[in-house]
Amino acid sequence: MNKGKYVFAQLMSLAHPDEFDHCVEKYNGHYLIRNFSCWHQFLSLSFGQLTHR
């Protein structure tokens, strides 16, 4: 049984949401977003990339 963090959670702890939000604001990344935030899209794309999907 797992007693610690999953590998994906450990990797994503290196990417700080505050720094990510700063970059999103700097480059106007929230332009025309409806439901899926930039942070959640980043997590989804990272998971897909790490699992070769």
PyMOL commands that set and color helices and strands:
alter all, ss='L'
color gray80, all
select helices_A, chain A and resi 7-12+17-26+38-50
alter helices_A, ss='H'
color red, helices_A
deselect
rebuild
show_as cartoon
